[in-house]
Amino acid sequence: MSYSRGPLNLITDVEGLLVGNAHDHKVCSGVTVILPVEPAVAAVDVRGGGPATRETDALDPSCIVDAIHGLVLSGGSVFGLDAASGVTHWLSERGRGFTFREQPRACPVVPQASLFDVLNGGDKSWSGAPPYRTLALDACEGADRSFALGNAGAGFGALAGRYKGGLGSASGLYDGLTVGALVAVNSFGSPVIPGTDRFWAGPYEIDGEFGGLGGIAGVQPPERRSLTAETKADLVAESAAAGANTTLAVVATDAVLTPAEAKRLAIMASDGMARALRPIHTPFDGDLVFSLATGRREIAGARPFVLAMLGSLAADCLARAIARAVYEAQDLGPWRSYRSIHPGR
Protein backbone atom coordinates (compact mmCIF):
# COMPACT_ATOMS: atom_id res chain seq x y z
CA MET A 1 0.00 0.00 0.00
CA SER A 2 1.12 3.57 -0.66
CA TYR A 3 0.91 6.23 2.01
CA SER A 4 2.64 9.41 3.19
CA ARG A 5 3.56 10.68 6.64
CA GLY A 6 1.49 13.32 8.40
CA PRO A 7 2.66 16.95 8.77
CA LEU A 8 3.89 16.49 12.36
CA ASN A 9 4.83 12.81 11.99
CA LEU A 10 3.29 12.33 15.43
CA ILE A 11 0.22 10.50 16.72
CA THR A 12 -1.39 13.94 17.13
CA ASP A 13 -1.73 14.16 13.35
CA VAL A 14 -4.87 12.16 14.19
CA GLU A 15 -7.41 14.90 14.72
CA GLY A 16 -8.77 15.09 18.25
CA LEU A 17 -5.72 13.93 20.24
CA LEU A 18 -3.32 15.74 22.57
CA VAL A 19 -0.23 14.28 24.28
CA GLY A 20 1.55 15.41 27.43
CA ASN A 21 4.85 14.26 28.95
CA ALA A 22 6.40 14.69 32.38
CA HIS A 23 9.43 13.03 33.96
CA ASP A 24 11.59 13.13 37.07
CA HIS A 25 15.37 13.25 36.47
CA LYS A 26 16.21 11.99 39.96
CA VAL A 27 13.82 9.04 39.79
CA CYS A 28 14.77 8.48 36.13
CA SER A 29 11.19 7.74 35.13
CA GLY A 30 8.16 9.47 33.68
CA VAL A 31 4.59 9.56 32.44
CA THR A 32 2.94 10.10 29.05
CA VAL A 33 -0.75 11.02 28.85
CA ILE A 34 -2.94 10.80 25.74
CA LEU A 35 -6.02 13.01 25.99
CA PRO A 36 -8.80 12.69 23.41
CA VAL A 37 -10.60 16.00 23.01
CA GLU A 38 -13.82 13.97 22.97
CA PRO A 39 -14.42 10.41 24.26
CA ALA A 40 -12.74 7.90 21.93
CA VAL A 41 -13.47 4.27 21.11
CA ALA A 42 -10.61 2.12 22.44
CA ALA A 43 -9.30 -1.43 22.61
CA VAL A 44 -6.15 -3.25 23.72
CA ASP A 45 -4.06 -6.21 22.57
CA VAL A 46 -1.73 -7.72 25.19
CA ARG A 47 1.09 -9.92 23.86
CA GLY A 48 3.82 -9.83 26.51
CA GLY A 49 4.26 -12.23 29.42
CA GLY A 50 4.48 -9.66 32.23
CA PRO A 51 2.02 -6.76 31.79
CA ALA A 52 1.27 -4.09 34.40
CA THR A 53 -2.11 -2.56 33.56
CA ARG A 54 -5.21 -0.79 34.83
CA GLU A 55 -8.75 -0.84 33.39
CA THR A 56 -7.81 -2.91 30.36
CA ASP A 57 -10.65 -5.39 31.03
CA ALA A 58 -13.11 -2.54 30.48
CA LEU A 59 -11.90 -2.33 26.86
CA ASP A 60 -13.19 -5.77 25.92
CA PRO A 61 -15.80 -5.24 23.15
CA SER A 62 -18.27 -7.29 25.22
CA CYS A 63 -18.18 -4.74 28.08
CA ILE A 64 -20.48 -1.77 28.55
CA VAL A 65 -17.72 0.85 28.20
CA ASP A 66 -17.92 2.22 24.65
CA ALA A 67 -15.41 5.08 24.95
CA ILE A 68 -12.55 6.32 27.11
CA HIS A 69 -11.54 9.79 28.26
CA GLY A 70 -7.80 9.42 28.73
CA LEU A 71 -4.96 6.93 28.33
CA VAL A 72 -1.71 6.66 30.28
CA LEU A 73 1.71 5.12 29.66
CA SER A 74 4.23 5.28 32.48
CA GLY A 75 7.42 3.97 33.97
CA GLY A 76 7.53 2.66 37.51
CA SER A 77 6.02 -0.80 37.09
CA VAL A 78 3.27 -1.33 39.72
CA PHE A 79 4.08 2.02 41.35
CA GLY A 80 3.54 3.81 38.06
CA LEU A 81 -0.07 2.64 37.90
CA ASP A 82 -0.88 5.47 40.31
CA ALA A 83 -0.54 7.86 37.35
CA ALA A 84 -4.03 7.05 36.08
CA SER A 85 -5.46 8.32 39.38
CA GLY A 86 -4.00 11.74 38.65
CA VAL A 87 -5.46 11.80 35.14
CA THR A 88 -8.83 10.61 36.44
CA HIS A 89 -8.88 13.47 38.96
CA TRP A 90 -7.76 16.04 36.38
CA LEU A 91 -10.47 15.03 33.90
CA SER A 92 -13.20 14.79 36.52
CA GLU A 93 -12.43 18.29 37.79
CA ARG A 94 -13.14 19.51 34.27
CA GLY A 95 -16.40 17.61 33.93
CA ARG A 96 -15.02 15.06 31.49
CA GLY A 97 -16.32 11.54 32.02
CA PHE A 98 -19.53 9.59 32.39
CA THR A 99 -22.16 11.16 34.65
CA PHE A 100 -25.09 9.61 36.47
CA ARG A 101 -28.31 11.10 37.79
CA GLU A 102 -27.48 10.50 41.46
CA GLN A 103 -23.81 11.37 41.11
CA PRO A 104 -22.99 14.75 39.55
CA ARG A 105 -19.21 14.17 39.53
CA ALA A 106 -17.89 13.06 36.16
CA CYS A 107 -16.35 9.55 36.18
CA PRO A 108 -13.66 9.23 33.48
CA VAL A 109 -12.43 5.90 32.11
CA VAL A 110 -8.62 6.04 32.00
CA PRO A 111 -6.80 2.79 31.08
CA GLN A 112 -3.08 2.57 31.73
CA ALA A 113 -0.02 0.40 31.22
CA SER A 114 3.36 0.69 32.95
CA LEU A 115 6.82 -0.43 31.94
CA PHE A 116 9.59 -1.70 34.23
CA ASP A 117 12.35 0.90 34.70
CA VAL A 118 12.94 0.22 38.40
CA LEU A 119 16.50 -1.09 37.84
CA ASN A 120 17.76 1.70 35.57
CA GLY A 121 19.80 3.44 38.29
CA GLY A 122 17.34 6.18 39.24
CA ASP A 123 16.55 6.91 42.88
CA LYS A 124 13.43 4.88 43.64
CA SER A 125 13.75 5.26 47.44
CA TRP A 126 10.98 7.87 47.64
CA SER A 127 9.32 8.49 50.98
CA GLY A 128 5.55 8.69 50.99
CA ALA A 129 3.63 8.40 47.74
CA PRO A 130 5.45 7.58 44.47
CA PRO A 131 5.78 10.57 42.11
CA TYR A 132 3.61 9.22 39.30
CA ARG A 133 0.30 10.83 40.24
CA THR A 134 1.96 14.26 40.36
CA LEU A 135 3.79 13.61 37.11
CA ALA A 136 0.50 12.65 35.47
CA LEU A 137 -1.10 15.93 36.55
CA ASP A 138 1.86 17.85 35.10
CA ALA A 139 1.56 15.88 31.85
CA CYS A 140 -2.13 16.75 31.58
CA GLU A 141 -1.43 20.44 32.07
CA GLY A 142 1.18 20.39 29.30
CA ALA A 143 -0.74 18.29 26.77
CA ASP A 144 -0.47 19.62 23.22
CA ARG A 145 -0.25 18.50 19.61
CA SER A 146 3.54 18.85 19.66
CA PHE A 147 5.65 16.91 22.15
CA ALA A 148 9.19 15.67 22.69
CA LEU A 149 10.55 12.27 21.68
CA GLY A 150 13.44 10.20 23.03
CA ASN A 151 14.15 10.85 26.72
CA ALA A 152 10.64 12.05 27.49
CA GLY A 153 7.58 10.94 29.41
CA ALA A 154 7.16 7.20 29.83
CA GLY A 155 10.29 6.67 27.74
CA PHE A 156 12.57 8.80 29.91
CA GLY A 157 14.15 5.92 31.81
CA ALA A 158 13.54 3.21 29.22
CA LEU A 159 16.18 0.87 27.78
CA ALA A 160 16.06 -1.09 24.51
CA GLY A 161 18.44 -4.02 24.38
CA ARG A 162 21.92 -2.51 24.65
CA TYR A 163 20.64 0.95 23.66
CA LYS A 164 18.94 3.75 25.57
CA GLY A 165 15.23 3.42 24.83
CA GLY A 166 12.71 6.20 24.70
CA LEU A 167 9.45 7.65 23.46
CA GLY A 168 8.69 7.53 19.74
CA SER A 169 5.88 8.50 17.41
CA ALA A 170 5.02 8.43 13.71
CA SER A 171 1.99 8.92 11.47
CA GLY A 172 0.63 8.01 8.04
CA LEU A 173 -2.04 9.25 5.66
CA TYR A 174 -4.10 6.86 3.55
CA ASP A 175 -7.14 7.60 1.36
CA GLY A 176 -8.30 10.58 3.42
CA LEU A 177 -7.75 8.84 6.77
CA THR A 178 -4.95 9.33 9.31
CA VAL A 179 -3.19 6.75 11.48
CA GLY A 180 -0.64 7.49 14.17
CA ALA A 181 1.47 5.56 16.66
CA LEU A 182 3.04 6.42 20.00
CA VAL A 183 5.40 4.04 21.82
CA ALA A 184 7.56 3.80 24.91
CA VAL A 185 10.36 1.36 24.04
CA ASN A 186 11.82 -0.56 26.98
CA SER A 187 12.43 -3.83 25.19
CA PHE A 188 14.41 -6.99 25.89
CA GLY A 189 14.90 -7.37 22.15
CA SER A 190 17.17 -5.22 20.00
CA PRO A 191 15.90 -2.46 17.67
CA VAL A 192 19.10 -2.73 15.63
CA ILE A 193 20.34 -5.55 13.39
CA PRO A 194 23.23 -7.14 15.34
CA GLY A 195 26.69 -6.16 14.09
CA THR A 196 25.34 -3.17 12.16
CA ASP A 197 23.99 0.34 12.70
CA ARG A 198 20.77 -0.45 10.81
CA PHE A 199 17.34 -0.54 12.41
CA TRP A 200 15.17 -3.60 11.86
CA ALA A 201 12.47 -1.05 10.92
CA GLY A 202 14.70 0.43 8.21
CA PRO A 203 12.57 -0.74 5.24
CA TYR A 204 9.60 1.28 6.58
CA GLU A 205 11.45 4.57 7.08
CA ILE A 206 10.08 7.76 5.50
CA ASP A 207 12.12 10.90 4.74
CA GLY A 208 15.15 9.86 6.80
CA GLU A 209 13.19 10.02 10.05
CA PHE A 210 15.67 7.75 11.85
CA GLY A 211 18.93 8.27 10.03
CA GLY A 212 18.07 7.37 6.44
CA LEU A 213 20.16 4.19 6.40
CA GLY A 214 17.45 1.76 5.31
CA GLY A 215 17.68 -1.98 5.92
CA ILE A 216 20.14 -4.65 4.83
CA ALA A 217 18.95 -7.33 2.41
CA GLY A 218 19.60 -10.91 3.39
CA VAL A 219 20.58 -10.28 7.00
CA GLN A 220 20.10 -13.44 9.03
CA PRO A 221 17.76 -12.97 12.03
CA PRO A 222 19.63 -13.41 15.32
CA GLU A 223 17.35 -16.24 16.45
CA ARG A 224 18.74 -18.36 13.57
CA ARG A 225 22.31 -17.88 14.70
CA SER A 226 23.95 -20.23 17.17
CA LEU A 227 24.33 -18.80 20.67
CA THR A 228 27.32 -19.60 22.83
CA ALA A 229 26.81 -20.51 26.47
CA GLU A 230 28.34 -17.14 27.38
CA THR A 231 25.92 -15.23 25.14
CA LYS A 232 22.95 -17.10 26.55
CA ALA A 233 24.09 -16.27 30.08
CA ASP A 234 24.42 -12.59 29.14
CA LEU A 235 20.88 -12.55 27.74
CA VAL A 236 19.46 -14.10 30.89
CA ALA A 237 21.36 -11.65 33.08
CA GLU A 238 20.22 -8.66 31.05
CA SER A 239 16.58 -9.70 31.33
CA ALA A 240 16.82 -9.03 35.10
CA ALA A 241 13.53 -10.74 35.90
CA ALA A 242 10.22 -11.66 34.35
CA GLY A 243 8.34 -8.44 33.59
CA ALA A 244 11.52 -6.34 33.59
CA ASN A 245 11.08 -5.18 29.99
CA THR A 246 8.10 -3.80 28.14
CA THR A 247 7.18 -1.94 24.96
CA LEU A 248 3.97 0.04 25.39
CA ALA A 249 2.21 1.43 22.33
CA VAL A 250 -0.86 3.37 21.27
CA VAL A 251 -2.13 3.46 17.70
CA ALA A 252 -4.88 5.85 16.70
CA THR A 253 -7.02 6.78 13.73
CA ASP A 254 -9.55 9.48 12.95
CA ALA A 255 -11.86 6.89 11.36
CA VAL A 256 -15.20 5.93 12.87
CA LEU A 257 -14.67 2.44 14.33
CA THR A 258 -16.72 0.11 16.50
CA PRO A 259 -15.07 -1.38 19.63
CA ALA A 260 -14.63 -4.69 17.76
CA GLU A 261 -12.98 -2.90 14.82
CA ALA A 262 -10.71 -1.01 17.23
CA LYS A 263 -9.69 -4.37 18.69
CA ARG A 264 -8.75 -5.64 15.24
CA LEU A 265 -6.72 -2.46 14.66
CA ALA A 266 -4.75 -3.13 17.86
CA ILE A 267 -4.18 -6.77 16.92
CA MET A 268 -2.86 -5.88 13.47
CA ALA A 269 -0.72 -3.04 14.83
CA SER A 270 1.06 -5.43 17.20
CA ASP A 271 2.92 -6.78 14.16
CA GLY A 272 4.77 -3.46 14.07
CA MET A 273 6.67 -4.52 17.17
CA ALA A 274 7.81 -7.70 15.43
CA ARG A 275 9.01 -5.61 12.46
CA ALA A 276 11.15 -3.38 14.69
CA LEU A 277 12.35 -5.48 17.66
CA ARG A 278 13.88 -8.97 17.91
CA PRO A 279 13.06 -11.00 19.92
CA ILE A 280 9.61 -9.68 20.92
CA HIS A 281 6.69 -10.71 23.18
CA THR A 282 9.03 -12.75 25.38
CA PRO A 283 8.32 -13.95 28.93
CA PHE A 284 10.37 -10.94 30.06
CA ASP A 285 8.17 -8.36 28.29
CA GLY A 286 4.81 -6.82 29.14
CA ASP A 287 4.19 -5.70 25.55
CA LEU A 288 0.79 -4.33 24.60
CA VAL A 289 -0.91 -2.05 22.08
CA PHE A 290 -3.84 0.24 22.82
CA SER A 291 -5.92 1.50 19.90
CA LEU A 292 -7.99 4.68 19.73
CA ALA A 293 -10.55 5.90 17.20
CA THR A 294 -11.53 9.56 17.43
CA GLY A 295 -14.37 9.15 14.93
CA ARG A 296 -13.75 12.32 12.92
CA ARG A 297 -13.89 10.60 9.49
CA GLU A 298 -16.44 8.16 8.11
CA ILE A 299 -15.14 5.11 6.28
CA ALA A 300 -16.07 5.12 2.61
CA GLY A 301 -16.24 1.82 0.76
CA ALA A 302 -16.01 -1.75 2.04
CA ARG A 303 -15.34 -1.52 5.78
CA PRO A 304 -13.39 -4.79 6.14
CA PHE A 305 -11.02 -3.78 3.34
CA VAL A 306 -10.46 -0.27 4.72
CA LEU A 307 -9.93 -1.67 8.22
CA ALA A 308 -7.34 -4.08 6.81
CA MET A 309 -5.47 -1.17 5.21
CA LEU A 310 -5.64 0.87 8.43
CA GLY A 311 -4.29 -2.07 10.43
CA SER A 312 -1.42 -2.54 8.00
CA LEU A 313 -0.60 1.17 8.15
CA ALA A 314 -0.80 1.10 11.96
CA ALA A 315 1.79 -1.70 12.06
CA ASP A 316 4.12 0.28 9.78
CA CYS A 317 3.67 3.44 11.88
CA LEU A 318 4.41 1.52 15.06
CA ALA A 319 7.61 0.03 13.58
CA ARG A 320 8.73 3.50 12.53
CA ALA A 321 7.83 4.97 15.93
CA ILE A 322 9.96 2.33 17.69
CA ALA A 323 13.00 3.21 15.60
CA ARG A 324 12.38 6.93 16.14
CA ALA A 325 12.21 6.38 19.92
CA VAL A 326 15.68 4.84 19.94
CA TYR A 327 17.11 7.24 17.35
CA GLU A 328 15.92 10.32 19.28
CA ALA A 329 17.05 9.05 22.70
CA GLN A 330 20.08 10.55 24.44
CA ASP A 331 22.65 9.12 26.85
CA LEU A 332 21.38 8.80 30.41
CA GLY A 333 23.84 7.88 33.15
CA PRO A 334 25.64 4.71 32.06
CA TRP A 335 23.10 3.97 29.33
CA ARG A 336 24.36 4.93 25.88
CA SER A 337 22.15 6.10 23.05
CA TYR A 338 22.07 4.88 19.46
CA ARG A 339 23.81 8.01 18.17
CA SER A 340 26.42 7.79 20.91
CA ILE A 341 27.25 4.18 20.00
CA HIS A 342 27.13 5.03 16.27
CA PRO A 343 28.61 8.56 16.02
CA GLY A 344 27.59 10.64 13.04
CA ARG A 345 24.24 8.93 12.59
HELIX and SHEET records of a PDB file:
HELIX    1   1 ILE A   11  ASP A   13  5                                   3    
HELIX    2   2 ASP A   57  LEU A   59  5                                   3    
HELIX    3   3 SER A   77  GLY A   80  1                                   4    
HELIX    4   4 ALA A   83  GLU A   93  1                                  11    
HELIX    5   5 TYR A  132  GLU A  141  1                                  10    
HELIX    6   6 GLY A  153  GLY A  155  5                                   3    
HELIX    7   7 GLY A  202  TYR A  204  5                                   3    
HELIX    8   8 PRO A  222  ARG A  224  5                                   3    
HELIX    9   9 ALA A  229  SER A  239  1                                  11    
HELIX   10  10 PRO A  259  ALA A  269  1                                  11    
HELIX   11  11 ASP A  271  ALA A  276  1                                   6    
HELIX   12  12 ARG A  303  GLU A  328  1                                  26    
HELIX   13  13 TYR A  338  ILE A  341  1                                   4    
SHEET    1   A 5 LEU A  17  ASP A  24  0                                        
SHEET    2   A 5 SER A  29  PRO A  36 -1                                        
SHEET    3   A 5 LEU A  71  SER A  74 -1                                        
SHEET    4   A 5 GLN A 112  SER A 114  1                                        
SHEET    5   A 5 ALA A  52  ARG A  54 -1                                        
SHEET    1   B 5 VAL A  41  VAL A  46  0                                        
SHEET    2   B 5 LEU A 288  ARG A 297 -1                                        
SHEET    3   B 5 THR A 246  ALA A 255  1                                        
SHEET    4   B 5 LEU A 177  ASN A 186 -1                                        
SHEET    5   B 5 GLY A 166  TYR A 174 -1                                        
SHEET    1   C 2 PHE A  98  PHE A 100  0                                        
SHEET    2   C 2 GLN A 103  CYS A 107 -1                                        
SHEET    1   D 2 LEU A 159  ALA A 160  0                                        
SHEET    2   D 2 TYR A 163  LYS A 164 -1                                        
END                                                                             
